[in-house]
Structures are given as C-alpha cells and as structure tokens.
C-alpha cells in the first residue's frame, strides 16, 4: 500500500477549503436550518444503485428490482432527488469512494464485516456532502428499499415538529440528527446537523457500520432524536414500509471483507498509525487465524489497540 496524503481527498477536504463565509464545516454558517421546517422546505434524497454516476441515468441494479421501487417513489413524490449509492459488489468502487471521502477507516461492526456495509456507510457520507454542497436547510435521506405510503407527508411534518420542540428545549441549539427508522432507511438532518456529522467523521473516522455509528451519540458526539415507529401517534396508517426485510437485501450478498483487506484499508487511509500496529490493527496471530476469527472480543481488542496507537 502506498502512503496517501490527506490533501488529495476531494470530498471533505474540498469543503474545508471554502473559508468562513458559510459553506465550510466550521459550524458558523447558514443559520436557516434552525428555523422550523415543513415538507415543502425539505429536500428529499434517495440513495440508489438504479442511477449512474451522473445521479440521473437509469441503470440495471442487481436482483432486487430497484428500478421499479424507484419508479414508484418518484411517481408518488416527483421532487425526490437521486444520489448514486456506492456499489458494494465492486470493491474498486468502494475503495475509490473511501479515498475520495478523506475519512480514516478503522473498523466495522461485529457481524457486519462485508463490503456492502462499508459501501452503505460511504453512500450516506455522499448524502451528507450533498446537503452541505447544496446548502439545503433540511434534507430527508432515504434508502431505495423504503416505500413511502400516503401518510408519509404527515410523518415528515411531525418530524419537523419534533425538531422544533427539541430546539425550544435546548434554547435554540436544536439537534443534529433525527432518526425516523430503526436503522438508516430514513433520517432527517438540518444543515447544521449535516456539518456536525461530517466534522465528527473527520475526527473519528469509520469505526462501526453506519446505523450503529450514527445512532451512538458517544461516538458521533451529536444530539440525536429517534422516532423510529412507522406509525404516527395520532394516525393508524403506516407512513412507510420496506420492500424487503432489513439485512435481506443486496448488502447481504456482498463478499466479506477479509482481515488482510481490513489492514489494507487502514494502510490506505491512515498509513502512519496503521503501520505501527501489530498486524496493522487486526487481531494477533497468523493470517489464517485472523481471517477465521469470529469472536466479538477478538475484534474489539484489535480496534482498541488500533485506536490507542
């Protein structure tokens, strides 16, 4: 692996260079996201593999009939903007996306050591970057297996109300992230929230799968609200459903990241620290032992050693 300078990353690094006038990740700009939101104010974004790198051209995507799901979502809500997700079946694409993000790779969650999990994390980073780059005061990010139902607009307005109530309780400072599903299928972020999440990712890097890392305030250092039920409190109708069960989609069919590949990703993104670690941060032992290691405590010890390095 070659040593890579952090100055070559076009993602977060380019945003750091934008100065102090409103688009940098310094938390000082664009206070519009502190205002109450409504559905008409929210930028709707869907992460999908059914579009090309231009975020518009339609392409075939796996075995999950994603194009039909996207067509249904766009028919119901034409304002939805698509973002090309990172393809976990293409390891080169995942590595390129990781390098472009400028983030350090440390680890993934126990039981989630798959290329698709890493690709999913990087796809959500793309969504956050899109919000900062466009200056959207509010962004609702959804994955393409989420199917919005007729009461979906009421759920969004209710989420905006939760944001407003939290802002009043916190003397106007608000929260950074409102999780609207148990995992990462649906979430609402203010502009300041997106900036806060990206700043924290710059600092801590990737240490878990995206749903566990984003939903752990101790890691991300953000104020988090959860409203994970699919029903509104005063409505019996479901606001959204999933086209397939969690962890039963395309991610589950991607290959496992071997321990050798884990070491490679650390070396690519954090050369100085990774090369000082025994086995480059992996569990101690031979290559055969480390790639077959399935014990949670084994992985946790490796992560702790790497973070202390």
VENBEL-V733956 format. One record per residue. N is the residue number from 1. RES is the residue in three letters. SS is DSSP state (H for helix, E for strand, L for the rest). PHI is phi in whole degrees, 0 to 359 (* if undefined). OMEGA is omega in whole degrees, -180 to 180 (NA if undefined). Layout:
n: <N;N>
res: <RES;RES>
ss: <SS;SS>
phi: <PHI;PHI>
omega: <OMEGA;OMEGA>
//
This chain:
n: <1;2;3;4;5;6;7;8;9;10;11;12;13;14;15;16;17;18;19;20;21;22;23;24;25;26;27;28;29;30;31;32;33;34;35;36;37;38;39;40;41;42;43;44;45;46;47;48;49;50;51;52;53;54;55;56;57;58;59;60;61;62;63;64;65;66;67;68;69;70;71;72;73;74;75;76;77;78;79;80;81;82;83;84;85;86;87;88;89;90;91;92;93;94;95;96;97;98;99;100;101;102;103;104;105;106;107;108;109;110;111;112;113;114;115;116;117;118;119;120;121;122;123;124;125;126;127;128;129;130;131;132;133;134;135;136;137;138;139;140;141;142;143;144;145;146;147;148;149;150;151;152;153;154;155;156;157;158;159;160;161;162;163;164;165;166;167;168;169;170;171;172;173;174;175;176;177;178;179;180;181;182;183;184;185;186;187;188;189;190;191;192;193;194;195;196;197;198;199;200;201;202;203;204;205;206;207;208;209;210;211;212;213;214;215;216;217;218;219;220;221;222;223;224;225;226;227;228;229;230;231;232;233;234;235;236;237;238;239;240;241;242;243;244;245;246;247;248;249;250;251;252;253;254;255;256;257;258;259;260;261;262;263;264;265;266;267;268;269;270;271;272;273;274;275;276;277;278;279;280;281;282;283;284;285;286;287;288;289;290;291;292;293;294;295;296;297;298;299;300;301;302;303;304;305;306;307;308;309>
res: <UNK;UNK;UNK;UNK;UNK;UNK;UNK;UNK;UNK;UNK;UNK;UNK;UNK;UNK;UNK;UNK;UNK;UNK;UNK;UNK;UNK;UNK;UNK;UNK;UNK;UNK;UNK;UNK;UNK;UNK;UNK;UNK;UNK;UNK;UNK;UNK;UNK;UNK;UNK;UNK;UNK;UNK;UNK;UNK;UNK;UNK;UNK;UNK;UNK;UNK;UNK;UNK;UNK;UNK;UNK;UNK;UNK;UNK;UNK;UNK;UNK;UNK;UNK;UNK;UNK;UNK;UNK;UNK;UNK;UNK;UNK;UNK;UNK;UNK;UNK;UNK;UNK;UNK;UNK;UNK;UNK;UNK;UNK;UNK;UNK;UNK;UNK;UNK;UNK;UNK;UNK;UNK;UNK;UNK;UNK;UNK;UNK;UNK;UNK;UNK;UNK;UNK;UNK;UNK;UNK;UNK;UNK;UNK;UNK;UNK;UNK;UNK;UNK;UNK;UNK;UNK;UNK;UNK;UNK;UNK;UNK;UNK;UNK;UNK;UNK;UNK;UNK;UNK;UNK;UNK;UNK;UNK;UNK;UNK;UNK;UNK;UNK;UNK;UNK;UNK;UNK;UNK;UNK;UNK;UNK;UNK;UNK;UNK;UNK;UNK;UNK;UNK;UNK;UNK;UNK;UNK;UNK;UNK;UNK;UNK;UNK;UNK;UNK;UNK;UNK;UNK;UNK;UNK;UNK;UNK;UNK;UNK;UNK;UNK;UNK;UNK;UNK;UNK;UNK;UNK;UNK;UNK;UNK;UNK;UNK;UNK;UNK;UNK;UNK;UNK;UNK;UNK;UNK;UNK;UNK;UNK;UNK;UNK;UNK;UNK;UNK;UNK;UNK;UNK;UNK;UNK;UNK;UNK;UNK;UNK;UNK;UNK;UNK;UNK;UNK;UNK;UNK;UNK;UNK;UNK;UNK;UNK;UNK;UNK;UNK;UNK;UNK;UNK;UNK;UNK;UNK;UNK;UNK;UNK;UNK;UNK;UNK;UNK;UNK;UNK;UNK;UNK;UNK;UNK;UNK;UNK;UNK;UNK;UNK;UNK;UNK;UNK;UNK;UNK;UNK;UNK;UNK;UNK;UNK;UNK;UNK;UNK;UNK;UNK;UNK;UNK;UNK;UNK;UNK;UNK;UNK;UNK;UNK;UNK;UNK;UNK;UNK;UNK;UNK;UNK;UNK;UNK;UNK;UNK;UNK;UNK;UNK;UNK;UNK;UNK;UNK;UNK;UNK;UNK;UNK;UNK;UNK;UNK;UNK;UNK;UNK;UNK;UNK;UNK;UNK;UNK;UNK;UNK;UNK>
ss: <L;L;L;L;L;H;H;H;L;L;L;H;H;H;H;H;L;L;L;L;L;L;L;L;L;L;L;L;L;L;H;H;H;H;L;L;L;L;H;H;H;L;E;E;E;E;E;E;L;L;E;L;L;L;L;L;L;E;L;L;L;L;L;L;L;H;H;H;H;H;H;H;H;H;H;H;L;L;L;L;E;E;E;E;L;L;L;L;L;L;H;H;H;H;H;H;H;H;H;H;H;L;L;L;E;L;L;L;L;L;L;L;L;E;H;H;H;H;H;H;H;H;H;H;H;H;H;H;H;H;H;H;H;H;L;L;L;E;E;E;E;E;E;L;L;E;E;E;L;L;L;H;H;H;H;H;H;H;H;H;H;H;H;H;H;H;H;H;H;L;L;L;L;L;L;L;E;E;E;L;L;L;L;L;L;E;E;E;E;E;H;H;H;H;H;H;H;H;H;H;H;H;H;H;L;E;L;L;L;H;H;H;H;H;L;L;H;H;H;H;L;L;L;E;E;E;L;L;L;L;E;L;L;L;L;L;L;E;L;E;E;E;L;L;L;L;L;L;L;H;H;H;H;L;L;E;L;L;H;H;H;H;H;H;H;H;H;H;H;L;H;H;H;H;L;L;L;H;H;H;H;L;L;L;L;L;H;H;H;H;H;H;L;L;L;H;H;H;H;H;H;H;H;H;H;H;H;H;L>
phi: <*;264;291;235;284;293;287;272;281;275;281;293;298;293;287;293;272;277;92;247;260;144;251;283;269;259;76;259;244;52;282;298;288;278;278;302;246;223;306;293;268;265;278;267;231;236;273;207;267;275;236;279;293;276;68;229;299;279;225;288;216;65;255;262;54;297;299;295;295;294;301;295;294;291;294;281;223;299;284;297;259;262;235;296;283;279;273;290;280;253;296;297;296;296;297;298;294;296;295;295;290;75;267;276;265;246;195;233;290;300;82;237;278;230;298;295;294;295;298;297;301;293;295;289;296;302;295;296;298;298;295;293;294;273;73;295;297;221;222;256;257;229;272;281;267;275;248;289;253;305;274;302;302;294;296;296;298;296;297;299;296;298;300;297;296;295;297;295;294;260;58;90;283;72;240;267;216;241;274;251;210;298;242;252;295;206;208;243;232;281;298;296;294;299;296;296;296;292;299;292;297;301;277;258;73;261;239;216;292;299;294;289;290;294;268;242;303;297;273;274;64;239;275;240;245;236;222;269;287;276;249;282;299;254;230;275;285;285;272;201;217;249;286;211;293;302;64;240;263;293;300;295;265;279;285;287;278;288;295;297;290;299;298;299;295;294;295;292;251;209;304;299;284;296;287;276;270;302;57;56;93;277;304;293;127;288;301;295;296;290;288;262;292;241;279;300;295;297;290;295;298;297;295;297;296;292;292;287;296>
omega: <-180;176;-175;180;179;-178;-177;-178;-178;-173;-178;-179;-180;178;179;-176;-173;173;-171;-172;173;-177;178;-178;-178;176;-174;-166;170;-179;180;-179;176;-179;176;-178;173;-177;-178;-180;-170;174;-179;-176;178;175;-175;172;-177;177;180;-178;176;179;-179;-175;-178;179;174;-175;170;-174;-170;179;-177;-178;179;178;179;178;-179;180;-180;178;-180;-177;-177;-178;-179;174;-178;174;178;177;176;-175;-178;176;-180;-174;178;179;179;-180;179;179;178;179;180;-179;-176;-178;176;175;177;-175;171;-177;176;-179;-179;-176;-180;179;179;177;177;178;179;178;-178;175;179;173;176;-180;178;178;179;-180;-180;-178;-179;-178;180;-178;179;177;175;-177;180;174;-169;173;176;-179;178;-179;-174;-179;-179;178;179;177;179;178;178;178;177;177;177;177;-178;180;180;180;178;-180;-177;177;173;-177;175;178;-178;-172;174;-178;-176;177;-179;-179;-176;-177;-174;177;180;178;168;178;178;178;178;179;-179;179;-180;177;-179;178;175;-174;-173;-178;-178;-177;178;170;-168;-177;-179;-179;-179;-177;178;-178;-180;178;-172;177;-179;174;-172;171;177;170;-166;177;-180;180;173;-176;-175;180;179;-176;174;179;179;176;179;179;176;-178;178;-179;176;-176;-173;-178;-177;-179;177;-176;176;174;179;178;177;178;175;178;179;-179;177;180;-180;-172;-178;-171;-172;-179;-175;-176;177;-174;172;-178;178;176;178;175;-180;179;180;-179;-180;-180;-175;180;179;-178;-179;-178;-179;-177;178;-180;-180;178;179;179;-180;178;-177;-179;178;-176;NA>
//
